[in-house]
Amino acid sequence: MLEPYDPNKRVLIMLHGLASSPATWVNLTNDILNDDKLRDNYQVWQIFYPTNLPILENRYQIQQLINSTYEQTDPKGQNRASKNSVIISHSMGAIIARMMLSDENLVDDLDRLDDQNLLSDSEKRKIRDALKASFGEDQLKERFELKALPQVDTAVFLSAPFRGTDYADRWFTRALRRIVYLPVGLVKTVTDNLATIATQGDLAQNPLGALYLQNGASQLSDKSSFIQLTKDITINDRVTYHSIIANNDADITKGLAQMQPAGAKVDLSQAVEEDIENETVGTSSPSDSSKLSAQPLVAAVTVNEDISQALTERLSDGIVPYTSAHLDGAASETIISGGHSIQTNPQTILTLRQILHKQLQE
């Protein structure tokens, strides 16, 4: 929390990405606090987590933290702060956020991870039994059976590698992954039980063992067991979600902009005024949501049906391709010129502000 808890303000949860921290949200937070309407209606909760942990474990621990915070601040769940919360998340954080908004049971999908039949049924049972022994049956169930946060009804995903990225498998990234270690406590807890049943090679390469013996960076690979397990999970129907996706080829973005119908509003594309000293961005009337999209630029493109058909695998932020970040059913999908770290992009910040203003009107 950046300020004392206010029972009458909606909660805005911010979840950073790989090898990052809450500092990545400085520009966005400053803009929210400089927007009178947003400042009066939202309170910011920024979460820091160790991105070297297996992603399933991070999801579990982060959701436990969020649940306990809501419980401590509002045990009866009656305050405005316990309703209509928003999650804004970037990269790995977006993967975790989507899991926290889903009700899927991942246990049902574990068997399909071993599509090459590397393990016998008895070996699969041994690994599951070892995981149960590591965490306890109830806690293991909580790690694989997802339950959507009831307080959250809106989410925004930024540069989200939902289907993984081949960037995680390039030689220089693999070299970095080797020096990103799992926490000693987690390794001891898990491997004391799993190491004794390794049949060959590194247990982390085992499709089931990899879910808890690969670090978070490794699990972002589009070939990882984690991505295969989670790439198609669905979001609870009551949650409205938006995608903001970066494209590092300005010519493609301009071409997409030209495809928009004449006279149509380019949602969230506006003239950007930067205040370098205060690290904020704004418009001529920062608290008036009706003016946020008054002057469209080609910096951002709101995707409609015609444009979505033109998008190809060429569209990428340099790390995450559009095909990995796209989610069917999104209330809006915006393409922004830039690289993977779009959470600091002025255009992204203005996009997020309009989404927040719209949520207040609904």
Residue pairs with C-beta under 8 A, 6 or more apart in sequence:
1 43
1 44
1 45
2 29
2 43
2 44
2 45
2 46
3 43
3 44
5 43
5 73
5 81
6 43
6 81
7 73
7 74
7 79
7 80
7 81
8 79
8 80
8 81
9 40
9 41
9 42
9 43
9 80
9 81
10 41
10 42
10 43
10 80
10 81
10 83
10 84
10 85
10 86
11 42
11 43
11 45
11 81
11 82
11 85
11 86
11 151
12 32
12 42
12 43
12 44
12 45
12 85
12 86
12 88
12 356
13 45
13 46
13 47
13 66
13 85
13 86
13 87
13 88
13 152
14 22
14 25
14 28
14 29
14 44
14 45
14 46
14 47
14 87
14 88
14 89
15 47
15 49
15 62
15 87
15 88
15 89
15 90
15 93
15 94
15 96
15 97
16 22
16 24
16 25
16 46
16 47
16 48
16 49
16 89
16 90
16 91
16 93
16 343
17 24
17 51
17 89
17 90
17 91
17 92
17 93
17 94
17 159
17 343
18 51
18 91
18 92
18 216
18 217
18 220
19 51
19 217
20 51
20 90
20 91
21 48
22 46
22 47
22 48
24 90
24 341
24 343
24 344
25 44
25 46
25 88
25 343
26 279
27 279
27 280
27 281
27 344
27 346
27 349
28 88
28 343
28 344
28 348
28 349
28 352
29 44
29 46
30 278
30 279
30 280
31 280
31 281
31 282
31 286
31 349
31 353
32 38
32 39
32 42
32 44
32 353
32 356
33 39
34 278
34 280
34 282
34 286
35 286
35 287
35 353
36 286
36 287
37 287
37 289
37 357
37 360
38 287
38 353
38 356
38 357
41 360
42 86
42 356
43 81
45 66
45 69
47 62
47 65
47 66
49 58
49 61
49 62
49 96
50 58
50 183
51 58
51 92
51 216
51 217
52 180
52 181
52 182
52 183
52 215
52 216
52 217
53 61
53 182
53 183
53 186
53 215
53 216
54 182
54 186
54 211
54 212
54 213
54 214
54 215
54 216
54 219
54 226
55 92
55 95
55 96
55 216
55 219
55 226
55 230
56 106
56 143
56 144
56 211
56 212
56 226
57 143
57 186
57 212
58 96
58 216
59 96
59 99
59 100
59 143
59 146
60 142
60 143
62 96
62 100
63 100
63 149
66 100
66 149
67 149
70 77
70 82
70 151
73 79
73 81
73 82
74 81
74 82
77 150
77 151
82 151
83 151
83 153
84 151
84 153
84 154
84 359
85 149
85 151
85 152
85 153
85 154
86 152
86 153
86 154
86 155
86 156
86 356
86 359
87 97
87 100
87 101
87 149
87 152
87 154
87 155
87 156
88 155
88 156
88 158
88 352
89 96
89 97
89 155
89 156
89 157
89 158
89 160
90 158
90 159
90 160
90 341
90 342
90 343
91 158
91 159
91 160
91 161
91 320
91 340
92 161
92 216
92 220
94 157
94 158
94 159
94 160
94 161
94 162
95 160
95 161
95 162
95 220
95 230
97 155
97 157
98 155
98 157
98 160
98 162
98 233
98 235
99 146
99 230
99 233
100 146
100 148
100 149
100 152
101 148
101 149
101 152
101 155
101 235
101 236
101 239
101 241
102 146
102 148
102 233
102 234
102 235
102 236
103 146
103 147
103 148
103 236
104 146
104 233
104 234
105 144
105 145
105 146
106 144
106 145
106 146
106 229
106 230
106 233
107 141
107 144
107 145
109 229
110 124
110 128
110 144
110 208
110 229
111 124
112 228
113 207
113 208
113 211
113 225
113 228
113 229
114 124
114 207
114 208
118 206
118 207
119 127
119 199
119 206
119 207
119 208
123 197
123 199
124 208
126 197
127 194
127 197
127 206
127 208
127 209
128 208
130 193
130 194
130 196
130 197
131 140
131 190
131 193
131 194
131 212
132 140
133 193
134 140
134 189
134 190
134 192
134 193
134 194
134 212
135 143
135 189
146 233
148 235
148 236
148 238
148 239
152 239
153 238
153 239
153 240
154 239
154 240
154 241
154 242
154 355
154 359
155 235
155 239
155 240
155 241
155 242
156 241
156 242
156 243
156 244
156 352
156 355
157 241
157 242
157 243
157 244
157 325
157 327
158 244
158 342
158 343
158 348
159 244
159 245
159 246
159 317
159 319
159 320
159 325
159 340
159 341
159 342
159 343
160 243
160 320
160 324
160 325
160 327
161 220
161 319
161 320
161 324
161 325
162 230
162 231
162 324
162 325
162 327
163 222
163 227
163 231
163 323
163 324
164 220
164 221
164 222
164 223
164 224
164 227
164 231
164 324
165 220
165 221
165 222
165 319
165 320
165 321
165 324
166 221
166 222
167 173
167 318
167 319
167 320
168 174
168 177
168 217
168 218
168 220
168 221
168 222
168 224
169 221
169 222
169 223
173 217
176 217
177 215
177 217
177 218
180 215
180 216
180 217
180 218
181 215
182 213
182 215
186 212
187 213
190 212
190 213
191 203
191 213
194 203
194 209
194 212
194 213
195 203
198 206
198 209
199 206
203 209
203 213
204 210
204 213
204 214
204 218
206 213
207 225
207 228
208 225
210 219
210 224
210 225
210 226
211 225
211 226
211 229
214 224
214 225
214 226
218 224
219 225
219 226
219 227
220 227
221 227
222 324
235 241
235 327
235 329
240 331
240 359
241 327
241 329
241 330
241 331
242 330
242 331
242 332
242 333
242 334
242 355
243 325
243 326
243 327
243 330
243 332
243 333
243 334
244 333
244 334
244 336
244 342
244 348
244 351
244 352
245 315
245 317
245 320
245 322
245 325
245 326
245 333
245 334
245 335
245 336
246 317
246 320
246 335
246 336
246 337
246 338
246 339
246 340
246 342
246 345
247 253
247 315
247 316
247 317
247 322
247 335
247 336
247 337
247 338
248 316
248 317
248 318
248 337
248 338
248 339
249 314
249 315
249 316
250 337
252 314
252 315
253 298
253 299
253 301
253 335
253 336
253 337
254 298
255 310
256 301
256 303
256 307
256 310
256 311
256 335
257 266
257 298
257 301
259 306
259 307
259 310
260 266
260 301
260 302
260 304
260 307
261 304
265 293
265 296
265 302
266 293
266 296
266 297
266 300
266 301
266 302
267 293
267 302
267 332
267 334
267 351
267 354
268 292
268 293
268 300
268 302
268 332
268 334
268 347
268 350
268 351
268 354
268 355
269 293
269 296
269 297
269 298
269 299
269 300
269 301
269 302
269 347
270 283
270 292
270 293
270 294
270 295
270 296
270 297
270 350
271 283
271 294
271 295
271 297
272 281
272 297
272 299
272 346
272 347
272 350
273 281
273 282
273 283
273 284
274 280
274 281
274 346
275 281
275 282
281 346
281 349
281 350
283 291
283 292
283 294
283 350
284 291
285 291
289 353
289 354
289 357
289 358
289 361
292 350
292 353
292 354
292 357
293 354
297 347
298 337
299 336
299 337
299 347
300 334
300 335
300 336
300 337
300 347
300 351
301 307
301 334
301 335
301 336
302 332
302 333
302 334
303 311
303 332
303 333
303 334
303 335
308 333
311 322
311 326
312 322
313 321
313 322
313 323
315 321
315 322
315 335
316 322
317 338
317 339
317 340
317 342
318 339
318 340
319 339
319 340
320 340
322 335
326 333
327 333
332 355
334 351
336 342
336 345
336 347
336 348
336 351
337 347
338 345
338 347
338 348
342 348
